Amino acid sequence: MKHERSEGGRGDTKDGLAWFPTDSVLATDRGFAPFFKQYARNQDAFFQDYAEAHRRLSEVGAKWVVPGGIMVPEFDKSKL
């Protein structure tokens, strides 16, 4: 699975998808690549596996709501 980068697009591909260095690792890691490829071919398989994992984590007490919510602090855009 290879996405072509758009001209000058920071992390974007020609098909409009964001593609970051971490995505490349998922696609090439020997342990995870088979799952990456399977889910790329079959989105329904991803959602079925995700639903099952979410259910199992919920059954053992995982908390999905963070008290106070998730906050992203302001940052100095001039440093970009």
VMD Tcl script that draws the C-alpha trace (Angstrom):
set ca {
  {0.00 0.00 0.00}
  {1.59 3.24 -1.13}
  {0.17 6.74 -1.23}
  {1.78 9.31 -3.49}
  {2.51 12.62 -1.81}
  {0.95 15.72 -3.31}
  {3.18 18.50 -4.57}
  {4.21 20.56 -1.55}
  {1.53 19.01 0.65}
  {2.76 18.60 4.20}
  {1.71 15.05 4.99}
  {-1.03 14.94 2.37}
  {-1.39 12.45 -0.46}
  {-2.68 12.98 -3.97}
  {-5.94 11.32 -2.95}
  {-6.43 13.97 -0.24}
  {-5.62 11.77 2.75}
  {-3.27 12.89 5.49}
  {-0.17 10.65 5.64}
  {2.27 11.10 8.52}
  {5.53 9.33 9.45}
  {3.60 7.34 12.06}
  {1.29 6.08 9.31}
  {4.29 4.81 7.36}
  {5.41 2.82 10.39}
  {1.98 1.17 10.67}
  {2.16 0.21 7.02}
  {5.66 -1.27 7.20}
  {5.98 -2.77 10.70}
  {6.18 -6.57 10.33}
  {3.85 -7.12 13.28}
  {1.20 -4.57 12.37}
  {1.39 -4.38 8.56}
  {-0.94 -7.39 8.03}
  {-3.66 -5.63 10.05}
  {-3.00 -2.32 8.30}
  {-3.43 -3.97 4.91}
  {-6.51 -5.93 5.99}
  {-8.23 -2.82 7.33}
  {-7.24 -0.82 4.22}
  {-8.99 -3.44 2.08}
  {-11.98 -3.94 4.38}
  {-13.18 -1.05 6.52}
  {-16.03 -3.19 7.89}
  {-13.43 -5.57 9.38}
  {-11.80 -2.63 11.16}
  {-15.08 -1.45 12.67}
  {-16.04 -4.99 13.73}
  {-12.68 -5.51 15.43}
  {-12.81 -2.06 17.02}
  {-16.33 -2.66 18.38}
  {-15.24 -5.97 19.90}
  {-12.13 -4.42 21.48}
  {-14.18 -1.50 22.84}
  {-16.76 -3.90 24.29}
  {-14.10 -6.03 25.99}
  {-12.30 -3.00 27.44}
  {-15.61 -1.62 28.73}
  {-16.38 -4.94 30.42}
  {-13.13 -4.77 32.40}
  {-13.76 -1.20 33.54}
  {-12.06 1.06 30.98}
  {-13.24 4.67 31.30}
  {-13.97 6.54 28.08}
  {-14.75 9.94 29.58}
  {-12.00 12.04 31.11}
  {-13.23 14.27 33.96}
  {-12.92 17.87 32.76}
  {-12.46 16.75 29.16}
  {-9.33 16.82 27.04}
  {-7.81 20.26 26.62}
  {-5.22 21.38 24.11}
  {-3.19 24.32 25.41}
  {-2.68 27.40 23.27}
  {0.61 27.51 21.41}
  {2.68 30.17 19.73}
  {1.88 29.83 16.00}
  {4.86 32.01 15.10}
  {7.12 29.04 16.00}
  {5.68 26.93 13.18}
}
mol new
graphics top color blue
foreach p $ca { graphics top sphere $p radius 0.5 }
foreach p [lrange $ca 0 end-1] q [lrange $ca 1 end] { graphics top cylinder $p $q radius 0.2 }
display resetview
